[in-house]
Every structure is written in structure tokens, then in C-alpha cells.
């Protein structure tokens, strides 16, 4: 009786059965399979995640030159994920313009991409840095709530200012980071197509998949589904400010309101930079969803000073980074250094912040404000990470196993996938001690299965298609829409409606 009651509740929950009237997309279906089956039979897993959507796309030679606009959070990780795609589309003859707040301008233009600043009066240069400083001091639920409140504010500012700026630039289609939930509404206002791009872990809701803010492992059984439903309800309360802000602006422009999270994602094309093998089996991905694998940055990165002469090739190299946002946790760096100081390893710590003084840490590790991460990963035996998706994928691209210490946002979800795929272990921050971390380091270094699974994912990444596959998919999708494309011929509507309600 209890089982039937919960299954009935689950089947009626909008968070579980996300059948969106806006999307009206065909879903791919899979039957629930045991955890053991999905952790050992990865060929079956790929089809469970993707259905038939994994075949590589071919370039669309018929597409005309398109002006793509890019909307993403003004954060290094999100911008870096989209720069390779912008370069590939530009190489093919298209035009790409980023629309960001002032703090992102230098980062984009330094990479050789066009960039337009949005709402500089409300987000002058330095304002994002103030947010980063505060966020870096928080962890877990506090950081998540603070981040959601701030995101809601950025959505409101973007929805008030970006439509007119993008229209004036003559953009034909938008590429929207999944975290920039307001981007689909901006495209709807302008009546132009948009593509959703997952620079973080896949955000699409699914009853088989735990919410990304929890470090729960995959469990397709009744307990796992109930647990996921409860987690989704908790997340719903946390992200209420986001939905309220977006629907307020949709109502202003006479657009249908979003009822489900998945309504915000493109009905045309959705792309994730994860390889399919690094995602839990899913039951409700739309047919237009594609995993392309990481978008590697092929252009030369600005050189980063590093004391290469201090690297000892005779010792296993451990590279530790807590990213560029949640990196003010001094006690975590101290724990990492203490855990490594008595081990026969060499530790390199990247603080991810040029404004901090270099701390004196136990064991005399190499500590730098920023590190040449890609070059170090090529030599590393282990990565200690906050489980940011970019660092995780760059480590797996080199076949390097990980110890994850997820702090907030989607990092618990990334860490859960590291554990589930067998490429590493996870220690939540509230359970982090020097002893536990040292044991985890020894375990991953000494047990061959972690390196073996990391290399399996390395091979999956190599055959996933990457940025070329993503560009092929975008050209195909946008090319099919070009004959139906509607032009927007009424700038005064946006000038009056947007500016008058600022």
C-alpha cells in the first residue's frame, strides 16, 4: 500500500513527470536498471542516456552566415566553456558576439572574441568580483542560497537591458548557457531561435536522477525515486526567486509562463559538454539533446608563470585546485597540505586568486595564485578538486583520477558522478578531515581501478566529437530554421517596455 501511494504521488509530480506544454518534445525512454548493471556495462549505459541521439552530426554546408549571440554567467568557468565553440563557429564563417556584464569583457576579448557589455550602469566593472569574494567565503547551503538570490538579480537586469542591446546588434540566434535561465525568454521576446548549452552538469529534471545540488549516487529503485522527489521539492523552494523573476518578465511580454524547469531549455537543440558515459542513466531527455564531450580550448592560453624547475619527476604529482569562485576556504587548503606532507608525493596547489597572499602551508607544497592547469594535468597522478565540471573534465581528458571535495552549486552532482563512474572518491566538506583525506589519496593512488576508469572516460571523451560535433549540430539546427526565421521590426517596443520598467 505504501509503495503504491508513493508511486502514485511520484507519477503526478510535475518535478518527476516533466511533460512540458511549451516544449512538446519527444522523450527517450529507458527501463530502470540496477546500479551494478550501469556501473559495469557502459555500452548499455550510453544508449540508456541518449537513445539514438549519439550519432555524430555532419557539417551543414547549406547554412548561411549567422550572427550568434552568447549569453552566459560572467564567470570564468562558464565563459571558458563557450570560447572554443565561439572560435569554431567563427572559423566556419559565422559571427559570434558575447553579451556579458563588464567584468567579463576583458576575458572574452583577450580570447579574440567579440563582446558587448550589458547594463554597465547596474553592473560596473568590479561588481562581480565583490560577489565572488563573498561567495568564496561560503559553502554548501549558504553558498547555494546566496548564489540563487544573486542570480535572480542578474536575471532581472539582463531581461530589462539585454533584449534591446541584442536586437540592435542584429543577432540571428542565441547560444544560452543552461545556468542563464533568462536567455530563452530573451530569445522569445526577440522571436529568434536559441540553443541551450550545458557548461555545468546537465540541469534537465528527471525522476531517475538526483538533483545536482545533492551528492546522492544513482539509485533507480523506489527509495531513489522518492529521495529524488524530496530533493527536487527542496530545490524548488531554493530556486523560487529565479522562476518568479523570469515569469514576471514573460508576463510583461505576453509570453506563456514557465511551469517546469525544463521549459526554459531550447526546443531546437540542447548540448552538453559531458561525455555520455559521465552521466547517470536518464528516462526523460528530449530527442534534441546531445552529449558532445568537452570543448577543448585549442587556441594558446596566456602564459602563466610557474616554477617548473621545482617539479620532481621522481615523485607522483598531486594537483589541487578549488576553482576560481569557492576558493576562500583556507582550512581546506591546509587540510590538503597536511594530508600530503608525509606521503612520497609532490603537491601543487592553485589558489585560483591573484589577490590573496601566498600562505605558508605544511609540507612546503608549491603554492601559486594560478597554475598552468592543462600542462600540470598531463603530469599529474591525482587531482584534488572542488568538483567543478571544467576541472573534472580536463582531468579526465588526461585520464587522471580524482578526489572530490564538492562545496556548492552543481559540484555535489559532479562529485557523485566521479564516484559512480569509478574515476575517484568524494569527501563532503562537513566530513573532511586530514585523516580521511589522506586515506582517500592513498586509496586512489594505490588501487588501479581508479586510473583504469579515468582512462576509460578519457577514451570516451576522445571519441565524443567535442566542439566540432557541437558546431555541426548547431549549424544543422539553425540551418533548418533559417527559412522560418521571423524578423523583429519593432525596436521601440523594447526600448519603451524595457527601459520604462527598469
C-alpha positions as CSV (number, residue, x, y, z in Angstrom):
1,X,0.0,0.0,0.0
2,X,2.8,2.4,0.9
3,X,4.7,1.6,-2.3
4,X,1.5,2.3,-4.4
5,X,0.9,5.6,-2.6
6,X,4.4,6.9,-3.3
7,X,4.5,5.7,-6.9
8,X,1.2,7.5,-7.5
9,X,2.5,10.7,-5.9
10,X,5.7,10.5,-8.0
11,X,3.8,9.9,-11.2
12,X,1.6,13.0,-10.6
13,X,4.5,15.3,-9.5
14,X,5.5,18.0,-12.1
15,X,9.1,17.6,-10.9
16,X,9.1,13.9,-11.9
17,X,6.8,13.8,-14.9
18,X,8.2,16.9,-16.6
19,X,5.8,16.9,-19.6
20,X,6.1,20.5,-20.6
21,X,3.3,22.0,-22.8
22,X,5.9,24.6,-24.0
23,X,8.5,22.1,-25.2
24,X,6.2,19.4,-26.6
25,X,9.3,17.3,-27.2
26,X,9.5,13.6,-27.8
27,X,11.2,11.8,-24.8
28,X,13.6,9.0,-25.0
29,X,12.6,6.1,-22.6
30,X,14.6,3.6,-20.8
31,X,13.6,0.9,-18.3
32,X,15.2,1.2,-14.8
33,X,18.3,-0.9,-14.4
34,X,20.3,-1.9,-11.4
35,X,23.2,0.2,-10.3
36,X,25.6,-2.7,-10.8
37,X,24.5,-3.1,-14.4
38,X,25.1,0.5,-15.2
39,X,28.5,0.7,-13.5
40,X,29.8,-2.3,-15.4
41,X,28.0,-2.2,-18.8
42,X,28.8,1.2,-20.2
43,X,27.8,0.4,-23.8
44,X,24.3,-0.2,-22.5
45,X,24.6,2.9,-20.4
46,X,25.2,5.1,-23.4
47,X,22.0,4.0,-25.0
48,X,20.2,4.4,-21.7
49,X,21.3,8.0,-21.5
50,X,20.9,9.0,-25.1
51,X,18.7,6.6,-27.1
52,X,19.5,7.2,-30.7
53,X,20.8,10.7,-30.3
54,X,24.5,9.8,-30.0
55,X,25.3,9.6,-33.8
56,X,27.8,12.2,-34.9
57,X,26.4,15.1,-36.9
58,X,27.9,16.2,-40.2
59,X,28.6,19.8,-41.2
60,X,25.7,21.7,-42.8
61,X,27.2,23.3,-45.9
62,X,23.9,24.9,-46.8
63,X,23.7,27.2,-43.8
64,X,24.2,30.9,-44.5
65,X,26.4,33.1,-42.4
66,X,24.7,33.5,-39.0
67,X,25.3,36.1,-36.2
68,X,25.2,34.1,-33.0
69,X,24.9,35.9,-29.6
70,X,26.2,34.1,-26.5
71,X,24.6,34.6,-23.1
72,X,26.3,33.1,-20.0
73,X,27.1,33.9,-16.4
74,X,30.0,36.3,-16.1
75,X,32.2,33.7,-14.5
76,X,35.5,32.2,-15.8
77,X,34.3,28.6,-15.9
78,X,31.2,29.4,-18.0
79,X,33.0,31.8,-20.3
80,X,35.8,29.3,-20.9
81,X,33.4,26.6,-21.8
82,X,31.9,28.7,-24.6
83,X,35.0,30.3,-26.0
84,X,36.1,27.1,-28.0
85,X,32.6,26.9,-29.6
86,X,32.7,30.6,-30.5
87,X,36.1,30.1,-32.2
88,X,34.9,27.1,-34.1
89,X,31.8,28.9,-35.4
90,X,33.9,31.9,-36.3
91,X,36.3,29.7,-38.2
92,X,33.4,28.4,-40.3
93,X,32.5,32.0,-41.3
94,X,29.9,32.9,-38.7
95,X,29.9,35.9,-36.4
96,X,29.8,35.4,-32.6
97,X,29.2,38.1,-30.0
98,X,29.2,37.6,-26.3
99,X,26.8,39.7,-24.2
100,X,28.1,39.9,-20.7
101,X,28.5,42.2,-17.7
102,X,31.5,44.5,-17.6
103,X,33.7,42.1,-15.6
104,X,33.6,39.5,-18.4
105,X,34.7,41.9,-21.2
106,X,38.4,41.6,-20.8
107,X,38.3,37.8,-20.5
108,X,36.3,37.4,-23.8
109,X,38.2,40.0,-25.8
110,X,41.6,38.6,-24.7
111,X,40.5,35.3,-26.3
112,X,39.9,37.1,-29.6
113,X,36.1,37.1,-29.5
114,X,33.6,40.0,-30.0
115,X,31.9,41.2,-26.8
116,X,29.3,43.7,-25.9
117,X,28.8,44.9,-22.3
118,X,25.2,44.8,-21.0
119,X,23.9,47.0,-18.2
120,X,27.2,48.6,-17.3
121,X,25.4,51.2,-15.1
122,X,24.0,48.4,-12.9
123,X,27.0,46.1,-13.0
124,X,30.1,48.2,-13.4
125,X,33.5,46.6,-13.5
126,X,34.4,45.1,-10.2
127,X,30.8,44.2,-9.1
128,X,31.1,40.5,-10.0
129,X,34.4,40.4,-8.1
130,X,32.6,41.6,-4.9
131,X,30.1,38.7,-5.4
132,X,32.9,36.2,-5.9
133,X,34.7,37.4,-2.8
134,X,31.5,36.8,-0.7
135,X,30.6,33.5,-2.4
136,X,34.2,32.3,-1.8
137,X,33.7,32.6,2.0
138,X,30.5,30.4,2.0
139,X,29.9,26.8,1.4
140,X,27.1,24.3,0.9
141,X,23.6,25.5,1.5
142,X,24.6,29.1,2.5
143,X,26.5,29.5,-0.7
144,X,23.7,28.0,-2.7
145,X,21.1,30.4,-1.3
146,X,23.3,33.4,-1.7
147,X,24.1,32.4,-5.3
148,X,20.4,31.9,-6.2
149,X,19.5,35.4,-4.8
150,X,22.3,36.9,-6.8
151,X,21.3,35.0,-9.9
152,X,17.7,36.3,-9.7
153,X,19.1,39.8,-9.6
154,X,21.3,39.2,-12.7
155,X,18.3,37.7,-14.5
156,X,16.2,40.8,-13.8
157,X,18.9,43.1,-15.0
158,X,19.6,41.0,-18.1
159,X,15.9,40.8,-19.0
160,X,15.5,44.6,-18.7
161,X,18.6,45.5,-20.7
162,X,19.7,42.7,-23.0
163,X,16.8,42.4,-25.5
164,X,17.3,45.9,-26.9
165,X,21.1,45.5,-27.0
166,X,21.0,42.1,-28.7
167,X,18.4,43.4,-31.2
168,X,20.5,46.4,-32.0
169,X,23.5,44.1,-32.7
170,X,21.5,42.2,-35.3
171,X,21.8,38.8,-33.7
172,X,20.1,35.9,-35.6
173,X,20.3,33.2,-32.9
174,X,21.3,32.8,-29.3
175,X,23.5,30.3,-27.6
176,X,22.4,30.2,-24.0
177,X,24.2,28.7,-21.0
178,X,21.8,26.5,-19.2
179,X,22.5,28.4,-16.0
180,X,21.4,31.6,-17.7
181,X,17.7,30.6,-17.5
182,X,16.6,34.1,-18.6
183,X,18.2,33.5,-22.1
184,X,15.3,31.6,-23.5
185,X,12.9,34.4,-22.5
186,X,15.2,36.9,-24.2
187,X,15.1,34.8,-27.4
188,X,11.3,34.5,-27.1
189,X,11.0,38.3,-26.7
190,X,13.1,38.8,-29.8
191,X,11.4,36.0,-31.7
192,X,14.8,34.3,-32.6
193,X,15.9,30.7,-32.1
194,X,18.2,29.7,-29.3
195,X,20.4,26.7,-28.4
196,X,20.8,25.6,-24.8
197,X,24.4,24.8,-23.8
198,X,25.3,22.9,-20.5
199,X,28.6,24.3,-19.3
200,X,27.7,22.8,-15.8
201,X,26.3,19.4,-15.2
202,X,23.1,18.6,-17.1
203,X,20.2,20.5,-15.4
204,X,17.3,18.8,-17.0
205,X,14.9,17.3,-14.4
206,X,14.5,13.6,-14.4
207,X,12.9,11.2,-11.8
208,X,15.8,8.8,-12.1
209,X,18.5,11.4,-11.5
210,X,19.2,13.2,-8.1
211,X,19.1,17.0,-8.2
212,X,22.6,18.3,-8.9
213,X,22.9,20.1,-5.6
214,X,23.0,16.8,-3.7
215,X,25.8,14.3,-3.7
216,X,23.5,11.3,-4.0
217,X,24.5,8.4,-6.1
218,X,22.3,6.9,-8.8
219,X,19.5,4.7,-7.5
220,X,16.7,3.9,-9.9
221,X,14.6,2.0,-7.3
222,X,11.6,3.2,-5.3
223,X,13.8,4.6,-2.5
224,X,15.9,6.5,-5.0
225,X,12.9,8.0,-6.8
226,X,11.3,9.1,-3.5
227,X,14.6,10.6,-2.4
228,X,15.0,12.4,-5.7
229,X,11.4,13.8,-5.5
230,X,12.1,15.1,-2.0
231,X,15.3,16.7,-3.2
232,X,13.5,18.3,-6.2
233,X,11.0,19.9,-3.8
234,X,13.8,21.3,-1.7
235,X,15.4,22.7,-4.8
236,X,12.1,24.1,-6.0
237,X,12.0,26.3,-2.8
238,X,15.6,27.4,-3.3
239,X,15.2,28.5,-6.9
240,X,11.8,30.1,-6.4
241,X,13.3,33.6,-6.8
242,X,14.6,32.6,-10.3
243,X,11.3,31.4,-11.5
244,X,9.4,34.4,-10.1
245,X,11.8,36.8,-11.8
246,X,11.6,35.1,-15.2
247,X,7.8,34.7,-15.2
248,X,7.4,38.3,-14.2
249,X,9.1,39.4,-17.4
250,X,7.4,36.7,-19.5
251,X,4.1,38.1,-18.3
252,X,5.1,41.6,-19.3
253,X,5.7,40.5,-22.9
254,X,2.6,38.3,-23.1
255,X,4.6,35.1,-23.2
256,X,3.3,31.8,-21.7
257,X,4.7,31.3,-18.2
258,X,7.2,28.6,-17.3
259,X,5.7,25.8,-15.2
260,X,8.6,23.4,-15.2
261,X,12.4,23.9,-15.1
262,X,12.7,22.1,-18.4
263,X,10.5,24.8,-20.1
264,X,13.5,27.2,-20.0
265,X,15.6,24.9,-22.3
266,X,15.6,25.1,-26.1
267,X,13.0,23.2,-28.1
268,X,15.5,23.4,-31.0
269,X,18.8,22.0,-29.7
270,X,20.4,21.2,-26.3
271,X,24.1,20.4,-26.0
272,X,26.1,19.2,-23.0
273,X,29.9,19.1,-22.8
274,X,29.8,16.0,-20.7
275,X,30.6,12.7,-22.4
276,X,27.5,10.4,-22.3
277,X,29.5,8.0,-20.1
278,X,29.8,10.6,-17.4
279,X,26.0,11.0,-16.9
280,X,23.6,8.9,-14.9
281,X,21.1,6.8,-17.0
282,X,18.1,9.0,-17.8
283,X,14.5,8.4,-18.8
284,X,13.3,11.9,-19.9
285,X,15.9,13.5,-22.1
286,X,14.3,15.2,-25.2
287,X,15.2,14.0,-28.6
288,X,17.1,17.2,-29.4
289,X,19.6,16.7,-26.5
290,X,23.2,15.7,-27.5
291,X,26.3,15.0,-25.4
292,X,29.3,16.2,-27.4
293,X,32.0,15.9,-24.7
294,X,34.3,18.7,-23.6
295,X,35.0,21.7,-25.8
296,X,38.8,21.8,-25.6
297,X,40.4,25.2,-25.8
298,X,42.7,24.9,-28.8
299,X,43.9,28.5,-29.0
300,X,47.0,29.3,-27.0
301,X,46.2,30.4,-23.4
302,X,48.0,33.4,-21.9
303,X,51.2,32.1,-20.3
304,X,51.1,31.6,-16.6
305,X,54.3,31.9,-14.6
306,X,55.2,28.6,-12.8
307,X,58.3,27.3,-11.1
308,X,58.8,24.2,-13.4
309,X,62.3,23.7,-12.0
310,X,60.8,22.7,-8.7
311,X,58.9,19.8,-10.1
312,X,60.4,16.4,-9.1
313,X,59.7,13.9,-11.9
314,X,60.6,11.0,-9.5
315,X,57.5,11.7,-7.3
316,X,53.8,11.3,-8.1
317,X,52.4,14.8,-8.7
318,X,49.2,15.8,-7.0
319,X,47.4,18.8,-8.3
320,X,44.9,20.6,-6.0
321,X,42.5,23.3,-7.1
322,X,39.3,24.6,-5.6
323,X,38.4,26.6,-8.7
324,X,38.1,30.4,-9.1
325,X,34.9,31.0,-7.0
326,X,34.7,28.9,-3.9
327,X,38.4,29.2,-3.1
328,X,38.5,31.3,0.1
329,X,38.3,28.2,2.2
330,X,41.8,28.4,3.8
331,X,41.2,25.5,6.1
332,X,40.6,23.2,3.1
333,X,44.0,24.1,1.6
334,X,45.6,23.5,5.0
335,X,43.9,20.1,5.2
336,X,45.1,19.2,1.7
337,X,48.7,20.2,2.6
338,X,48.6,18.3,5.9
339,X,47.2,15.1,4.2
340,X,50.1,15.1,1.7
341,X,53.0,16.2,3.8
342,X,54.1,12.7,5.0
343,X,53.4,11.0,1.7
344,X,56.0,10.4,-1.0
345,X,54.3,12.8,-3.4
346,X,54.7,16.3,-4.7
347,X,51.8,18.7,-4.1
348,X,50.9,21.7,-6.3
349,X,48.2,24.0,-5.0
350,X,46.5,26.6,-7.2
351,X,44.7,29.2,-5.1
352,X,42.6,30.5,-8.1
353,X,43.0,34.1,-6.9
354,X,45.8,36.6,-7.6
355,X,44.7,38.9,-4.8
356,X,45.5,36.5,-2.0
357,X,48.8,36.3,-0.3
358,X,50.6,33.0,-0.7
359,X,50.0,31.1,2.6
360,X,52.6,29.1,4.3
361,X,51.3,25.5,4.4
362,X,52.6,22.3,6.0
363,X,55.0,20.2,3.9
364,X,56.1,23.0,1.7
365,X,53.9,22.4,-1.3
366,X,54.3,24.5,-4.5
367,X,51.5,27.2,-4.0
368,X,50.7,29.6,-6.8
369,X,47.9,32.1,-7.4
370,X,47.1,30.5,-10.7
371,X,48.6,27.4,-12.3
372,X,49.0,26.2,-15.9
373,X,46.4,23.6,-15.3
374,X,46.4,21.8,-18.6
375,X,50.2,21.3,-18.5
376,X,50.2,20.1,-14.9
377,X,47.4,17.7,-15.5
378,X,49.5,16.0,-18.2
379,X,52.0,15.1,-15.5
380,X,49.6,14.5,-12.6
381,X,48.9,11.2,-10.9
382,X,45.9,12.6,-8.9
383,X,43.7,15.7,-8.8
384,X,42.1,17.1,-5.6
385,X,39.2,19.2,-6.8
386,X,36.1,21.0,-5.7
387,X,34.4,19.0,-8.5
388,X,33.9,21.9,-10.8
389,X,32.9,20.4,-14.1
390,X,35.7,22.1,-16.2
391,X,38.5,20.9,-13.9
392,X,36.9,17.4,-13.7
393,X,36.6,17.1,-17.5
394,X,40.1,18.4,-18.0
395,X,41.5,15.8,-15.6
396,X,39.5,13.0,-17.2
397,X,40.7,14.1,-20.6
398,X,44.2,13.3,-19.4
399,X,43.0,10.1,-17.7
400,X,43.7,11.3,-14.2
401,X,41.6,10.1,-11.3
402,X,40.2,12.5,-8.7
403,X,39.5,13.1,-5.0
404,X,36.4,15.4,-5.0
405,X,35.6,17.9,-2.2
406,X,32.3,19.4,-3.5
407,X,31.5,22.8,-2.0
408,X,28.2,24.1,-3.6
409,X,26.2,24.6,-6.7
410,X,26.4,21.6,-9.1
411,X,29.7,20.4,-7.6
412,X,27.9,17.7,-5.4
413,X,26.3,16.3,-8.6
414,X,29.7,16.2,-10.4
415,X,31.3,14.5,-7.4
416,X,28.5,11.9,-7.3
417,X,29.3,11.1,-11.0
418,X,33.0,10.8,-10.3
419,X,32.2,8.2,-7.6
420,X,29.6,6.4,-9.8
421,X,31.9,6.2,-12.8
422,X,34.7,4.8,-10.6
423,X,37.1,7.5,-11.5
424,X,37.6,8.8,-8.0
425,X,36.2,9.3,-4.5
426,X,34.3,12.0,-2.7
427,X,34.6,13.6,0.7
428,X,31.8,16.2,1.5
429,X,33.2,19.3,3.3
430,X,31.4,18.6,6.5
431,X,33.2,15.3,6.7
432,X,36.6,16.4,5.6
433,X,39.4,15.7,8.0
434,X,43.1,15.3,7.4
435,X,42.9,11.6,8.2
436,X,40.0,10.9,5.8
437,X,41.7,12.9,3.0
438,X,45.0,11.1,3.5
439,X,43.2,7.7,3.3
440,X,41.4,8.8,0.2
441,X,44.6,9.9,-1.5
442,X,46.3,6.6,-0.7
443,X,43.3,4.7,-1.9
444,X,43.1,6.4,-5.3
445,X,46.8,6.3,-5.9
446,X,47.2,2.6,-5.0
447,X,44.1,1.0,-6.4
448,X,44.4,0.6,-10.2
449,X,40.7,0.7,-10.9
450,X,40.5,4.5,-10.4
451,X,43.2,5.1,-13.0
452,X,41.6,2.5,-15.3
453,X,38.2,4.1,-15.1
454,X,39.6,7.6,-15.6
455,X,41.3,6.3,-18.8
456,X,38.1,4.7,-19.9
457,X,36.4,8.1,-19.7
458,X,39.4,9.6,-21.4
459,X,38.7,7.3,-24.4
460,X,35.0,8.2,-24.3
461,X,35.9,11.9,-24.4
462,X,38.3,11.3,-27.3
463,X,35.5,9.8,-29.5
464,X,32.7,12.1,-28.4
465,X,33.1,14.7,-31.1
466,X,33.8,17.8,-28.9
467,X,33.5,21.3,-30.3
468,X,33.4,20.2,-33.9
469,X,30.4,18.0,-33.2
470,X,28.7,20.8,-31.3
471,X,29.2,23.2,-34.2
472,X,27.9,20.7,-36.6
473,X,24.7,20.2,-34.6
474,X,24.2,24.0,-34.2
475,X,24.6,24.6,-38.0
476,X,22.1,21.8,-38.8
477,X,19.5,23.0,-36.3
478,X,19.8,26.7,-37.2
479,X,20.0,26.0,-40.9
480,X,16.7,24.1,-40.7
481,X,15.2,27.2,-39.0
482,X,16.6,29.9,-41.3
483,X,13.7,29.6,-43.8
484,X,11.2,30.0,-41.0
485,X,13.0,32.7,-39.1
486,X,11.0,35.7,-38.1
487,X,12.5,39.2,-38.1
488,X,11.8,41.6,-35.3
489,X,10.9,45.0,-36.7
490,X,9.8,47.0,-33.7
491,X,12.7,48.3,-31.6
492,X,10.5,50.9,-30.0
493,X,8.5,48.2,-28.2
494,X,11.6,47.0,-26.4
495,X,13.0,50.5,-25.9
496,X,9.8,51.6,-24.2
497,X,8.8,48.4,-22.4
498,X,12.3,47.5,-21.1
499,X,13.5,50.9,-20.2
500,X,10.3,52.2,-18.6
501,X,10.3,49.3,-16.1
502,X,13.9,49.5,-15.1
